[in-house]
């Protein structure tokens, strides 16, 4: 007996909990990329590069039939009022410094045609890693300064502004009966953006206390943000574990540095009436047993075509009590065209079945990839769902 037709929100939330659905949902992330990344390529998305979220959602839902997650778009951390900053360019090296009550926090990057952030250096960007001359955090003094810049703003005005911003997001989601999701927590992924990859991989061995201190500070911020978002009615909390895999760390190191913190955050999400999602992409086969110990509701983004990936083993280790949001690989399928993409969709359904599955390109469809591949993914999904 088939279920009555569900709304997209009902369908996605049920699938995330491995409950019965009227059909398998498909939820896609569309990455516009930065201007340097798009250089030399034609824009492939059917909406303009400068379009607003509402325009994109309308196309994705009404034209493509997707079950999208609407990003909450809330920022609850900001610098203390006493903090000031300045940037300057010196011989193609871009510098930024924050002056805080604990001292100065400084970083510098190579300023070239591949740097996408203009004359600014953010804390959390993949582009930091390949451009750093001097990373944000090198020692305890830097971390002490960071705590004045990245801090939970619990003033009445800040919370009211954030609540109002999410109310607008919720109204947009409700227009299409979609679920909402917020990104909370980056752990060792964010630490790479701050320490640099070489610095971080050295410090976890030589100065683990400093890495733990940063991770614990971020963890406590995450718990406060989760509490606030739960009160406002966000549906899904997603943690970015892109660089929390065996690409960089052993299972034992991951468990030591982030395992218990992830479990506590997942418990907080559940206690607040929300669902938890954890993004991992490559380097997952050596850590499947570790991943199985994490108490998140869902994993998102596993690259099904990455070398040595055994989908049967992934299913056996992770699918018994967790949902999976996965599908064609951005790198290995979408780039290759419609036929490779269709075959990947069929493989996903054959291996994982229809329970606890949300079809999604992993980790996103890019604005420079063949649009025909995305259309092929959607068409094959509609045949098999």
Residue pairs with C-beta under 8 A, 6 or more apart in sequence:
2 22
3 20
3 21
3 22
4 22
5 22
6 14
6 21
6 22
7 177
8 25
8 61
8 67
8 68
8 176
8 177
8 178
8 179
9 173
9 177
9 178
9 179
9 235
10 177
11 21
11 22
11 23
11 25
11 67
12 25
12 27
12 67
12 69
12 178
12 179
12 358
13 179
13 235
13 236
13 275
14 20
14 21
15 21
15 24
15 25
15 323
15 356
15 357
15 358
16 236
16 275
16 277
16 297
16 298
16 323
16 325
16 356
16 358
17 275
17 297
17 323
18 321
18 322
18 323
18 355
18 356
20 355
21 354
23 354
23 385
24 349
24 354
24 357
24 358
24 359
24 381
24 384
24 385
25 67
25 358
25 359
26 65
26 66
26 67
26 327
26 358
26 359
26 360
26 377
26 378
26 381
26 385
27 66
27 67
27 68
27 69
27 325
27 358
27 359
27 360
28 60
28 66
28 68
28 360
28 361
28 364
28 365
28 374
28 377
29 360
29 361
29 363
29 364
29 365
30 45
30 56
30 60
30 364
30 365
30 367
31 364
31 365
31 366
31 367
32 38
32 45
32 49
32 367
33 366
33 367
33 368
34 116
34 127
35 116
36 113
36 114
36 115
36 116
37 116
37 368
38 367
38 368
41 367
41 368
42 368
43 49
43 367
43 368
44 367
44 368
44 369
44 370
44 371
45 367
45 371
46 59
46 63
46 371
47 55
47 56
47 59
48 55
49 367
53 70
53 71
53 172
54 172
57 68
57 70
57 172
57 176
57 178
58 176
60 66
60 68
61 68
61 176
61 178
64 378
65 378
65 382
66 378
67 178
67 358
68 176
68 178
69 178
69 179
69 180
69 181
69 235
69 236
70 169
70 172
70 173
70 178
70 179
70 180
70 181
71 169
71 180
71 181
71 182
71 183
72 166
72 169
72 180
72 181
72 182
72 183
72 229
72 234
73 165
73 166
73 169
74 162
74 165
74 166
74 169
74 182
74 229
75 162
76 152
76 153
76 158
76 159
76 162
76 224
76 225
76 228
77 150
77 151
77 152
77 153
77 221
77 225
78 151
78 153
78 158
79 85
79 98
79 148
79 149
79 150
79 151
80 100
80 101
80 148
80 149
80 151
82 100
82 101
82 148
83 98
83 99
83 100
83 101
83 148
83 149
84 98
84 99
85 96
85 97
85 98
85 99
86 96
86 97
87 94
87 95
87 96
87 97
87 119
87 120
87 121
88 94
88 95
89 95
89 111
89 119
92 110
92 111
92 112
93 108
93 109
93 110
93 111
93 133
94 108
94 109
94 110
94 111
94 115
94 119
94 121
95 106
95 107
95 108
95 121
96 106
96 107
96 108
96 120
96 121
97 104
97 105
97 106
98 104
98 105
98 106
98 145
98 148
98 149
100 145
100 148
100 149
101 148
102 141
102 144
102 145
102 147
102 148
103 141
103 144
103 145
104 145
105 136
105 142
105 145
105 146
105 149
106 134
107 121
107 128
107 132
107 134
107 135
107 136
108 121
108 132
108 133
108 134
109 115
109 121
109 128
109 131
109 132
109 133
110 131
110 133
111 119
112 131
114 127
114 130
114 131
115 127
115 131
116 127
117 125
117 127
121 128
122 128
122 193
123 136
123 146
123 149
123 150
123 190
123 193
123 194
124 186
124 190
124 193
124 194
125 193
126 193
128 135
128 136
128 193
128 194
128 196
129 192
129 193
129 196
129 197
132 196
135 194
135 195
135 196
135 199
136 142
136 146
136 193
136 194
136 195
137 143
137 146
137 194
137 195
137 199
137 214
138 195
138 199
139 210
140 210
140 213
143 210
143 213
143 214
143 217
146 194
146 214
146 217
147 217
150 221
151 221
152 221
152 224
152 225
153 159
154 224
159 228
162 228
163 232
166 180
166 229
166 232
166 233
166 234
167 232
169 180
170 180
170 233
173 179
173 180
179 235
179 236
180 233
180 234
180 235
180 236
181 234
181 235
181 236
181 237
181 238
181 277
182 225
182 229
182 234
182 236
182 237
182 238
183 238
183 239
183 240
184 222
184 225
184 226
184 229
184 237
184 238
184 239
184 265
185 218
185 219
185 222
185 237
185 239
185 240
185 262
185 265
186 193
186 218
186 239
186 240
187 215
187 218
187 239
187 240
187 241
187 244
187 257
187 258
187 261
187 262
188 200
188 215
188 241
188 243
188 244
188 248
188 249
188 254
188 257
188 258
189 240
189 241
189 242
189 243
189 244
190 218
190 240
191 200
191 211
191 214
191 215
192 200
192 243
194 214
195 203
195 211
195 214
197 248
200 211
201 248
203 210
203 211
204 211
204 249
204 253
204 257
208 256
208 257
211 257
212 257
215 257
215 258
215 261
216 261
219 261
219 264
219 265
222 265
223 264
223 265
223 268
226 237
226 265
226 268
226 269
226 272
226 274
227 268
227 272
229 237
229 272
229 274
230 268
230 269
230 271
230 272
230 273
230 274
231 272
234 274
235 274
235 275
236 274
236 275
236 276
236 277
237 265
237 269
237 274
237 275
237 276
237 277
238 276
238 277
238 278
238 279
238 300
239 262
239 265
239 276
239 277
239 278
239 279
239 296
240 279
241 258
241 262
241 278
241 279
241 280
242 279
242 280
242 281
242 301
242 363
244 254
244 258
244 280
245 254
245 280
245 281
245 282
245 283
245 284
245 287
246 283
246 284
246 285
246 286
246 287
247 282
247 283
248 283
249 257
250 286
251 286
251 287
251 289
251 290
254 287
254 290
255 290
255 293
259 290
259 293
259 294
262 278
262 294
262 295
262 296
263 293
263 294
263 295
265 276
266 276
266 294
266 295
266 296
266 297
267 295
269 275
269 276
270 276
270 297
275 297
275 298
276 295
276 296
276 297
276 298
277 296
277 297
277 298
277 299
277 300
277 325
278 294
278 296
278 298
278 299
278 300
279 299
279 300
279 301
279 363
280 291
280 299
280 300
280 301
280 302
281 301
281 302
281 303
281 306
281 362
281 363
282 303
282 306
284 291
284 302
284 309
284 314
285 308
285 309
285 310
285 313
288 313
288 314
288 317
288 318
289 317
291 299
291 317
291 318
292 317
292 318
292 322
296 322
297 322
297 323
298 322
298 323
298 324
298 325
298 358
299 318
299 322
299 323
299 324
299 325
299 326
300 324
300 325
300 326
300 360
300 362
300 363
301 325
301 326
301 360
301 362
301 363
302 309
302 314
302 324
302 326
302 362
303 309
303 329
303 330
303 331
303 332
303 362
303 363
304 311
304 326
304 327
304 328
304 329
304 344
304 347
304 348
304 362
305 329
305 331
305 332
305 333
305 344
306 329
306 332
311 347
311 351
311 352
312 351
314 324
315 351
315 352
318 324
319 352
319 356
322 356
323 356
323 357
323 358
324 352
324 356
324 357
324 358
325 357
325 358
325 359
325 360
326 348
326 352
326 357
326 358
326 359
326 360
326 362
327 344
327 345
327 348
327 359
327 360
327 361
327 362
327 377
328 334
328 340
328 341
328 344
328 345
328 348
328 361
328 362
328 373
328 377
329 344
329 361
329 362
330 361
330 362
330 363
330 364
330 365
330 366
330 369
332 340
333 340
333 341
333 343
333 344
333 361
333 373
334 341
334 361
334 365
334 366
334 369
334 370
334 373
334 374
334 377
335 369
335 370
335 373
336 373
337 370
337 372
337 373
337 376
338 370
338 372
338 373
338 375
338 376
339 376
340 373
341 373
341 374
341 376
341 377
341 380
342 376
342 377
342 379
342 380
344 377
345 359
345 377
345 380
345 381
345 384
346 380
346 384
348 357
348 359
349 357
349 384
354 385
359 377
359 381
359 385
361 374
361 377
365 373
365 374
